[in-house]
């Protein structure tokens, strides 16, 4: 079979990135109708397929023109361009899908005409008149479809054509790489000061397109597209990302599942250990017949794999229609058929729904209610649906994240450029200290990069980035071996990452042989020195400490690295004077040393007690908390396999050290909580103070809020842990006397909390109620959940938890009432339906129990309590 020159030859002739020759436009053939494309399966011929390619290219070019130099667009122009661009994209997707299905069917038909038809189709892509190099980037997806179809045909001709397609795909990679090198952004071009750069070749391409299209004409042609009305900002009705803390993002991917790109995106997320939400189109998953019978397609297996890997799959309508134009039965079918398909895939169904293009009014929002679905939007659009280059997508996302500070990111798992852009985006965002939130069926849960655990969203105290040096040494060669220092360090590191937002790559962990003097000094003077003014640094050391009497009579304390010699620690250990020098040289505004070692000789000044965040952000803090004094030994065998000091420290950081209930834990509060408990459980007297150079600031930990809906699966303290909780719960009232390392005493007083707004006061009461529940103090927990509902009567979380406290106390009618109240506030909470079923059963209302348990199973057929729900239903 004869061959026309390949795209690679075109590149060579054009000098790499040169545009194809510009010719006058010939009259375009009329685009094929759906029936005409379908007829090609029986009688393959190239012309209609080429006409479909040209129509697709026309849409691609319009998108380029619509968003050209988007930074210069006025807000109303950008909004209009986005509306119309989404409509063009919607139409383009539908036509692409149909054309690709026809191509696959032709190649699978076995008809001899299929190969000449494909040859002519490829020739147009490779050599078509009036095509520029940048145009050919529009043909990536159909070439991928053809490559897969040819791979299933073992004939010699098919093998040859497959090789040809592979060469064309390689040429597209080269085109893309050359444009990537040329441009930082396609749509968003910035003005430069000073030297005026020459016009680049992308600009030549854009100039040619502007000679054929104008933004005004495109907008006018699509002038009947209505703006998206009925925006709802109530997070209970529609998730927008506005309730997320700063520097927290949600990664979402629309329009799949795709046979290739969905799994690639999941693999990237797995590599970074990050959560992701996928919103998939029903027709990609299968069909629902007139009788309501579900028939799943092969791509449904991808969604099953996604959920097995920990990702969430939501409903994105059945056909990706613009639902703001739909009402009645057509609207119900778009929502309900995909809902049925997702429920048919074991474990996949979730309570989230994303309207295609965000197009919805109150009518469409109301249509979600019978399905117990909740709408979720986005506030950062990668525009990977319109932008053909990965680097341009990366730059846009980073710029939008910098502007928005937090929110929900929109990507699409049907484009290879999204796959290419995602790692670069994640690398930059993780380096900048961003956290990523997943969805647990009830609320967003934050996952720190590199951690498989989750932490609830916390308030911000103004830190930009958080850094930590964590050291634990058991295996000393020349000093007595310790038992739990490494475990202590690991527990502190895990807590910093999962609860307090420290990025994994900002935590330096040195254990045993890694904790040499050189390594510790290198970390202090190296990576930690990169911290900026609005950052914080936490330094934790678990190991031996020592004290040396100087000739002046003053004591000097030392931290003992793993390679220190007891007979020479004055020269090979770390003196406190070195730490003071390092602390004063660090740029970060707040530095906190916590030393699980006993020594003396720091010359500390009195610790500050200011906790008000506004002033605190302006003051330097250089603070230190140690486990004991020079004549004491660390109690290394404490509760839970930790030292007594670190065990108490961990309890404080987990919330108990928030002595004034303001939602943050200051270094002073941590010392005031830790010191008396450690002293009562051991022969240690912890010391606390501020290093020279401190200006009265406070190191602050943000206390994450609790978001657990209590149920039968909720954990409680038992046995020894329950007894230890009594020790920890000793009230701290008034000043707490704490030792200084010079042997004196200082009084620490937690600042009085300011009056909190109702929402925060309700959350504080709920958090305390949850702790009391875990300690089996039901009467006190009941009082706190009641208090939460006084502050916020529509607080579904507290209502459920109050109901469960009644349930635990055997007050079943009261429990039923509060679970019903919960569902009036938030009917999507599956666990509340289960709780209601259990309580109603205990109260003797079998009908109510049956209905509640069936609803629970409909919402989460494979939920944590689904087996128990089924057993309860069998017993009814």
Secondary structure, 3 states (H helix, E strand, C coil): CCCCCCHHHHHHHHCCCCCCCCCCCCCCCCCCCHHHHHHCCCCCCHHHHHHHHHHHHHHHHHHHHHCCCHHHCCHHHHHHHHHHHHHHHHHHHHHHHHHHHHHHHHHHCCCCHHHHHHHHHHHHHHHCCCCCCHHHHHHHHHHHHHHHHHHCCCCHHHHHHHHHHHHHHHHHHHHHHHHHHHCCCCCCCCCCCCCCCCCCHHHHHHHHHHCCCCHHHHHHHCCCCCCCCCCCCCCCCEECCCCCCCCEEEEEEECCCCCCHHHHHHHHHHHHCCCCEEEECHHHCEEECCCCCEEECCCHHHHHHHHHCCCEEEECCCCCCCHHHCCHHHHHHHHHHHHHHHHHCCCCCCCEECCHHHCCCHHHHHHHHHHCCEEECCCEECCCCCCCCHHHHHHHHHHHHHHHCCEEEEEECCCHHHHHHHHHHHHHHHHCCCEEEEECCCCEEEECCCCCCEECCCCCCCCCCEEEEEEECCCCCCCCCCCCHHHHHHHHHHHHHHHCCCCHHHEEEEEHHHCCHHHHHHHHHCCHHHCCCCCEEEEEEECCEEEEECCCCCEEEEECCCCCCCCCHHHHCEEHHHHHHHHHHCCCCEEEEEEEEECCCCCCECCCCCCCHHHHCCCCEEEEEEEECCCCCCCCCCHHHCCHHHHHHHHHHHHHCCCCCCCEEEHHHHHHHHHHHHHHHCCCCCEEEECCCCCCCCCEEECCCCCCCCCCCCCCCCHHHHHHHHHHCCCCCCCEEEECCCCCEEEECCCCCCCCCHHHHHHHHHHHHHHHHHCCCHHHHHHHHHHHHHHCCCCHHHHHHHHHHHHHCCCHHHHHHHHHHHHHHCCCCHHHHHHHHHHHHHHCCHHHHHHHHHHHHHHCCCCCCHHHHHHHHHHC
